[in-house]
Amino acid sequence: MTAGQRHAMIECLISLAGYAGARRAFQGSAPGWRRERTPRQITAHHEAAHAIVSALLGMGVAHLDVLERLDLHRIGVCVRTHLPGEDVPMERLAERLDVRSELDYRSASKWCYLMAPSHDWRGALGVARELRRRTRGLVDAHWYRVTALAAELERRGTMSASEIAPFLPPPMIAAPSLAKSEELAEQNEPPVHEPELSAKEVLDLPVR
């Protein structure tokens, strides 16, 4: 896998994470059961999943909120950084918060087209299905972190990098080289459920 393909995969996994988190938030404690969620709770789980998967894939998280911005057509946002712990000046953060973000599915579709061997919609659809499976595996494996962060985000409404940091897992891959780091993965606290996907399965398996 080339560096460009790996970058595309990481961006796609993060883009899909929000929907995976929101979908999982409705899952009940038994088959056939469905949880009732408020719109704010759904948004909090959506943004929290973005943050957790971003951290797993070696990126930092500078800001989260579940504040409605009708002028920007959004009800929440996750501001990422290229490196964990990277400082974002307040004026730069304010600029990023005032920019209308690309829709997650539109962003994911773009990356899937780039990764598809045939560069057509059929190939992109196959890539999307596989990466959606991998994204759900990441979210499920770290669901206890997603729910903890979502609950705090719902309560606060907005969270800074220092407030988010205690909820984030160690990265599975090192930034900025994106090299595998099995040592970091092994340091991660055991999740409630056994992880469905390892770092190798998420990033190193070819997408057909």
C-alpha positions as CSV (number, residue, x, y, z in Angstrom):
1,M,0.0,0.0,0.0
2,T,1.4,3.4,-1.0
3,A,1.5,6.4,1.4
4,G,-1.3,8.0,-0.6
5,Q,-3.5,5.0,-0.4
6,R,-2.9,4.8,3.3
7,H,-3.8,8.4,3.8
8,A,-7.0,7.9,1.8
9,M,-7.9,4.9,3.9
10,I,-7.4,6.8,7.1
11,E,-9.4,9.8,6.0
12,C,-12.2,7.5,4.8
13,L,-12.3,5.5,8.1
14,I,-12.6,8.8,10.1
15,S,-15.3,10.1,7.8
16,L,-17.3,6.9,8.3
17,A,-16.8,6.8,12.0
18,G,-19.5,9.4,12.9
19,Y,-22.3,7.4,11.3
20,A,-21.0,4.2,12.8
21,G,-21.1,5.8,16.3
22,A,-24.6,7.3,15.8
23,R,-25.9,3.9,14.5
24,R,-24.4,2.0,17.4
25,A,-26.0,4.5,19.9
26,F,-29.4,3.1,19.1
27,Q,-28.4,-0.5,19.7
28,G,-30.2,-2.0,22.7
29,S,-28.9,-4.3,25.4
30,A,-30.7,-7.3,23.8
31,P,-31.5,-8.4,20.2
32,G,-34.5,-6.5,18.9
33,W,-34.3,-3.8,21.5
34,R,-33.7,-0.2,20.4
35,R,-32.6,2.7,22.6
36,E,-34.4,6.0,22.6
37,R,-31.9,8.9,22.0
38,T,-32.4,12.6,21.8
39,P,-31.0,14.5,18.8
40,R,-28.2,15.9,21.0
41,Q,-27.2,12.5,22.3
42,I,-27.0,11.2,18.7
43,T,-24.9,14.1,17.6
44,A,-22.6,13.6,20.7
45,H,-22.1,9.9,19.8
46,H,-21.4,10.9,16.2
47,E,-18.7,13.4,17.1
48,A,-17.2,11.2,19.8
49,A,-16.8,8.4,17.3
50,H,-15.0,10.7,15.0
51,A,-12.6,11.7,17.8
52,I,-11.9,8.2,19.0
53,V,-11.1,6.8,15.6
54,S,-9.0,9.8,14.8
55,A,-6.9,9.2,17.9
56,L,-6.6,5.5,17.0
57,L,-5.3,6.4,13.6
58,G,-2.6,8.7,14.9
59,M,-4.3,12.1,14.7
60,G,-5.1,14.7,17.4
61,V,-8.4,16.2,18.3
62,A,-8.5,20.0,19.1
63,H,-12.2,20.6,19.6
64,L,-15.6,19.0,19.8
65,D,-19.0,20.5,20.1
66,V,-22.7,19.8,19.6
67,L,-23.7,23.4,19.0
68,E,-26.2,24.0,16.3
69,R,-24.9,26.2,13.4
70,L,-27.7,26.6,10.9
71,D,-25.6,29.1,8.9
72,L,-23.1,26.3,8.4
73,H,-25.7,23.5,8.1
74,R,-24.3,21.5,11.0
75,I,-25.3,20.5,14.5
76,G,-21.8,19.4,15.7
77,V,-18.2,19.3,14.7
78,C,-14.9,17.5,15.4
79,V,-11.8,19.5,14.6
80,R,-8.8,17.2,14.0
81,T,-5.0,17.9,13.9
82,H,-2.3,16.1,12.1
83,L,-0.5,15.1,15.3
84,P,-1.7,14.1,18.8
85,G,-1.2,17.1,21.2
86,E,-0.7,19.6,18.3
87,D,-1.5,23.1,19.5
88,V,-4.1,25.1,17.5
89,P,-4.0,28.8,18.2
90,M,-7.4,30.2,19.2
91,E,-7.7,32.5,16.2
92,R,-6.9,29.5,13.9
93,L,-9.5,27.3,15.7
94,A,-12.1,30.1,15.3
95,E,-11.4,30.3,11.6
96,R,-11.8,26.5,11.2
97,L,-15.1,26.6,13.2
98,D,-16.5,29.2,10.9
99,V,-15.9,27.1,7.7
100,R,-18.7,24.8,6.4
101,S,-17.4,21.2,6.6
102,E,-17.8,18.7,3.8
103,L,-20.5,16.1,4.5
104,D,-19.0,12.9,5.9
105,Y,-20.5,10.6,3.2
106,R,-19.4,13.0,0.5
107,S,-15.9,13.0,1.9
108,A,-15.8,9.2,2.3
109,S,-17.1,8.7,-1.3
110,K,-14.3,10.8,-2.7
111,W,-11.7,8.8,-0.9
112,C,-13.3,5.5,-1.9
113,Y,-13.2,6.5,-5.6
114,L,-9.5,7.3,-5.3
115,M,-8.9,3.9,-3.7
116,A,-10.9,1.8,-6.1
117,P,-8.7,-0.1,-8.5
118,S,-11.1,0.6,-11.4
119,H,-11.9,4.2,-10.3
120,D,-15.6,3.8,-11.0
121,W,-18.7,3.7,-8.9
122,R,-18.8,-0.1,-8.6
123,G,-15.3,-0.3,-7.4
124,A,-15.9,2.7,-5.0
125,L,-18.9,0.9,-3.6
126,G,-16.9,-2.2,-2.9
127,V,-14.3,-0.2,-1.1
128,A,-16.9,1.7,0.9
129,R,-18.5,-1.6,2.1
130,E,-15.2,-3.0,3.2
131,L,-14.1,0.2,5.0
132,R,-17.5,0.6,6.6
133,R,-17.0,-2.9,8.1
134,R,-13.6,-1.9,9.4
135,T,-14.9,1.4,10.8
136,R,-17.7,-0.4,12.7
137,G,-15.1,-2.8,14.1
138,L,-13.0,0.1,15.5
139,V,-16.1,1.8,17.0
140,D,-17.4,-1.4,18.5
141,A,-14.0,-2.3,20.0
142,H,-13.7,1.1,21.7
143,W,-17.4,1.7,22.4
144,Y,-16.8,2.2,26.1
145,R,-14.6,5.2,25.2
146,V,-17.1,6.5,22.6
147,T,-19.9,6.5,25.1
148,A,-17.9,8.1,27.9
149,L,-16.8,10.9,25.6
150,A,-20.3,11.3,24.2
151,A,-21.8,11.6,27.7
152,E,-19.3,14.3,28.6
153,L,-19.8,16.1,25.3
154,E,-23.5,16.1,25.7
155,R,-23.2,17.5,29.2
156,R,-20.7,20.3,28.3
157,G,-21.8,21.1,24.8
158,T,-18.2,22.0,23.8
159,M,-14.9,20.5,24.7
160,S,-11.3,21.7,24.3
161,A,-8.3,19.5,23.5
162,S,-7.3,19.3,27.1
163,E,-10.8,18.2,28.1
164,I,-10.9,15.6,25.3
165,A,-7.5,14.1,25.8
166,P,-8.3,11.9,28.9
167,F,-10.9,10.0,26.8
168,L,-8.7,9.3,23.8
169,P,-7.0,5.9,23.3
170,P,-3.3,5.5,22.4
171,P,-2.8,5.4,18.6
172,M,-2.6,2.1,16.8
173,I,-0.2,3.7,14.3
174,A,2.4,6.3,14.8
175,A,2.1,9.7,13.2
176,P,3.4,11.3,11.0
177,S,5.1,8.3,9.4
178,L,1.9,6.1,9.9
179,A,4.2,3.2,10.7
180,K,2.6,0.3,12.6
181,S,3.1,0.4,16.3
182,E,2.1,-2.9,17.9
183,E,3.6,-1.7,21.2
184,L,1.2,1.2,21.4
185,A,-1.7,-1.1,20.5
186,E,-0.8,-3.5,23.3
187,Q,-0.8,-0.7,25.9
188,N,-4.4,0.1,25.2
189,E,-6.9,-0.8,28.0
190,P,-8.9,-3.9,27.2
191,P,-12.4,-3.0,25.9
192,V,-15.6,-4.4,27.2
193,H,-15.8,-6.6,24.1
194,E,-12.9,-8.2,22.4
195,P,-11.7,-6.0,19.4
196,E,-13.0,-7.2,16.1
197,L,-10.2,-5.7,14.1
198,S,-6.5,-5.2,14.9
199,A,-4.4,-2.4,13.6
200,K,-3.0,-4.8,10.9
201,E,-6.5,-5.7,9.8
202,V,-7.7,-2.1,9.6
203,L,-4.8,-0.7,7.6
204,D,-2.7,-3.4,6.1
205,L,-5.2,-5.7,4.3
206,P,-5.7,-4.8,0.6
207,V,-9.1,-3.4,-0.3
208,R,-10.5,-5.0,-3.4
